Amino acid sequence: MLKSFDWFTALLYLVLVTIGWFAINAATYNFDDASIFDLSRFPGKQAIWFGISVLVIFVLMFIDAKTYAFWPPVLYVLVMILLAVTPYLASEKGVKGSHSWIQFGSVSIQPAEFGKFTTSLMLAWLFSQYGFKLDSLSSYLKVGIIILLPVALIILQNETGSALVYFSLILLLYRQGLPGTILWAGFSLVLVAVLGLVYGENIVLFLIPFLVIAMYFGFTDDSKSGWWALKVTVFFYAAYFLVKWFVPIPEAVLPYYRFRWIGLAISVWVGCYAIWLYLSKRVGKYLLIAACALGFVGFQYSVDYAFNKVLLSHQRGRIEVLLGLKDDPKGVGYNVNQAEIAIGSGGILGKGYLEGTQTKLSYVPEQHTDFIFCTIGEEQGFIGSSLILILYAILIIRIIMLAERQQTPFAQVYAYCVACIFFFHVAINVGMVIGLVPVIGIPLPFLSYGGSSMLSFTILLWILLKLDASRNVRY
């Protein structure tokens, strides 16, 4: 095993953990009590968690690789049970409104973190079963249940950020045969939601037919039908505006001659046209396109309700600040505003280690956990921040390379799950800190302080390294 072990990835792991340790020390540095080895301070506690992680690594490496392919259903069920009972075991006050932490004396554990590797193992187990392919309704249901069950249980703990991580596994499904129409539909739903919140329903209803027509060209071989749908759509839009601008409209008809009605009518027509094509040609993609067309319309009218009735006030505030609908630098937008100031003040080369003023004066909340990237940006500047992102890019690319050289479907699917989860965490955490995505509170792998995240990411990565070291063993 030592001959085939991937020492390069192990070195990347050690480098990131070490950088995180020093970054945590910088984020919580106290001139009166400056020892990085003080076990009462965050860097000392992180060192303890790293020591525990090393012990876990030895256990993971000594377990036979075949064991990982045999036990996923049991591990998955046990962790799902733990997630289900977590709100009842958690403190009544919770942690910032979240009931996802279980207290053991002075130690807090977040079970949601451990659901990542069990869900990844379970997906790998499912895809490795004889004859399983992502090509039927039953296969989609099985995969959907495995991914959405932990999502639902974690949302019940009021821990939305951790729940969203599981949606990154959609990238794995695309790798395993998920139609591109699904990804396009997901992108379109996000676009519909954002444009609906910022500009209202008119612009969304105008855009929906074109989003659906793009599916004809991108996901079917029937460009003729796509051009026909496009011509009809443009004709009716042109006719609407010509009549509105040049033809006097009676006042009795005017309330019904609004753009929302023509946009809604064309969106429904595009969906019905896809249904007609399905009935005449019996090609399943047309039915999927029809479902997207009608689904986009329904989703548009549900966004406003969900935004105002389902989301909590602080969640709404974060989205409003991100979309420019609200300016609240001292309230909801305080974290991101201070994070941007900290990173921007670092300049090209940074202020130097332990020299960050924003960090030392604690302007950025949670700067040792979710906002650890601010500390690096302020003290190491653009160069240091870029090097961190390069290290993560190398790690993720390396994981994909490991996935491609695996000899079993189980190991390959698991490796891609690991790559998806790491990519999501890095992209969302950094995007959150620099104001590109809403603040949802997920850690930066190996850099953010936290025992649960340190253990979960360690387990995720080192199970992969064990499987890779045993890649020539059939199981």
C-alpha positions, 0 to 999 in steps of 0.5 A: 500500500505504501508504494501506491499511496498518494503522498502528494495529496497527503502533503497538500492536506498537511500544508492546508492544515498548517496554514489554517492553524497559523491563520486561526492564531492570527485571527484570534491573536492576543498580545497578553496571551500569545502562545499558539500552543495554549490549549485554552485558545482556538489554535491550541484547540485546533491542534488537539483536533488535528491530533485526533484527526491523525489518530483517525487517519491511522484507523482509516488506513488500517481498515481494509478497503473492501470494508468501505464498500460493504458498510455504507448502508449501515453507516448511512442509516446510523448517521441519518438517525443521529441527524433526526435526533440531533434537534432533541439532543441539542441545546434549547438555545442552540448556536445562533438559532441552529439546533445542529450541535450536540454538547459533550461537556466542553466539546460540541459536535455537529453531526451534519458534518459527518453526513457528507462522507456517509452520503458520499459512501452511500452514493458510491455503494449504489452506483457500484451495484450490478446493473445500476444506471442513472437511466430510469425513474426508479434510479432517480428516486433512489439517488434523490432519496439518498441526497435529499434525506440528509438535506431535509433533516439538516434543514429541520435543525435550522442549518441551511448552509450545511444542507446546501452542500449536498446539492453539490453532488448534482455535479457527480450525477451529471458525470454519471449520466444526468441529462444536461437539461437538468443542469440547465433547468437548475441554472434557469430556476436560479436565474428566474428567482434572482430576476424575479426578486430584482426586476419583477415578474414581467422580465421573468415571463419575457425570458422564460420562453427563450430559456425553454427554446434554448433547450431545443437547440442544446439538448435535442436534434430537432433544431427545426422545432426550435426555430419554429418556436423561436419565430412564433415567440418573436412574432407574438412579442413584436405584435404585442409591442406594435399594437401597444405603441401604435393602436389605441386600446379601449379603456375597458380592455386596457387592464387585460392588455398587460405584458404579464398576460402575453408573457404568461401565454407564450410561456404556456404555449411553448410548454404545450408545444413541447407536449405536442412534440412528445405525443407525436414523436415519443421522445422523452426530452420533449416531455422534460422540456414541457415540464421545465416550461410550465415549472418555470412559470409556477416557480416564478409565482412561488418565489415571492411567497417563499422569500417573504413567508418561508425565509427567516428575516436575517436570510431575507436580509442577506439576499436583499443586500447581495442583490442590491435591494437593501443597503445595510452596512451596519446591520445584515450586511455588516459581516460582508462589508467588514470582510471586504474592507479587511481583504481590500486593506491587504493590498497586493502583499498584505500587512504581514503576519499578525499585523492585520488591524481589522483582525486584531480589533475584531471588526469581522465577526467569526473571523476564525471560522467562516470568515477565516479567508479575511485574515489571510487576505488582510495579512497576506494580501492578493498574493497570499490569497491567490496562493491559497486558492491555487492550493485548493485548485491543485487539491481538487484537480488532484482528486479528479485525477485520482477518480479517473485512475480508479479501477472500481465504480465505487472508488471512482464515484466516491472520489467525485463526491469528494471533489464536488464537496470540496469545490462547493465549500471553497467556492461558496465560502470565498464567494461569501466573504467577498460578497458574491453569494449570500452568507450561509455559514459553511467552513473553508476546508482545513483552514476554518476553526472547528473540530467537526469540520476538521474531522469530516474533511479529514475522513472524506479525503483519507478514505479516498486516499485509502481506496486509491492506495488499494486501487488494484484490489477488486472489491 
